[in-house]
Amino acid sequence: MGILALSADERVRDVRVSEDTLTVDLMDGRTISVPLVWYPRLLGGTPKQRSNWKVCAAGYGIHWPDLDEDLSTEGLLRGAPAPAGSAPRLTNRSRRRRKVRRA
């Protein structure tokens, strides 16, 4: 007896970020939704920064250039939150911007 195996295509089709959820649609029709609190950099980003994403890693990853965040569909499917201590990094440029905003 044979088993029909559907081919999984874990490449990214679309990404949506709400106030509390990251949702990723895959090419094979599956949708992954995870709590945004799992990814502190995304959580701390503005809606504009969150909506500026690009597919990377041959379609198996998502990159947010404004937030310096990269996620893989493999990690999302495993339910892997960001490692502890992965809060937003301050670069020299972002430190200068914060000083200017406070003035």
N, C-alpha and C positions, 0 to 999 in steps of 0.2 A: 504494500500500500504506500502510495506516495503522498507527500505533504506539499501543498503549494505554498511556497515562501514568497511573500511579497517583498519586493526590494525596498529597503528603507533608504530614503534620501534625506540625510540630516543637514543638508545645506540650508542656509537662511533664505527665506523668501521675503519676510517683512518683520519689522520690529515696532512695537508700541510701548511707550512708557507713560503710565498714569501717575497720579500722586502716590500710589501705594503698590503698584504692580508693574513688573516687566513681563511683556508678552511677546513671544517669538513664534512666528509661523514658519514651519519647515516646508521644503519643497514637496515632501511626500504627503502633505495634508495635515500633519499633526500640529498642534499648538501647545507650546510650553508657557505656563504662567507661574511666576515665582514672586515672592514678596520683595519689594524694592529695598526693604531694610537689610536684605542679605548683601547688598552692594552699596556701601556707604558713599562711594564717589558718585554714583548715579543719584542716590537719595539727596545728596548735597547739591546737585546740579540744578540749574534753572531749566524750565521747560524747553527753552531754545537750545541749550547745551544738550539736553537729553534727546532732542529730535535730530541732532546732527550726528548721525551714525553712518558707518560704512561697513559693507561686507568685506571681510578679510580672510586670510588663511584658506584660499581656494573655495570660499563659500561656507566654511565650517566655523567661522568666527565673526564677531561683531566688534568694531572699534569705534570709540567715541573720542575723537581727537581733542575736543575742548576739555574733556575730563580725564584724559590719559587713562582710559579704562578699556580693557580687552576681555571679552568673554567668549568661550567656545560652546558650541552646541553640545559637545560631549559633556562638559561640566554642568550645563543646564539640565541635560537629561539625567545625570547622576544626582541632581539636587544638591549640588555643591555650592554653598555660600562662599563669599569672599573670605580669605584667611583673616584671622584676627589681626588687628593692627593695619588694615589696608584702608585706613581713612584717607581722605583727599590729601595729596601731597602739595606742599607749597613750594613753588619754584621762586627764584629771585624775581621774575617778572610779576607773578601773582602777589608776592609780598609788597612790591612797589605799588601795584594797583590798590591793594588794601589800604596802604598808607595814604594814598591820594584820596580815596573815598572818605576816609575818616576826617580829613582836613576840612 
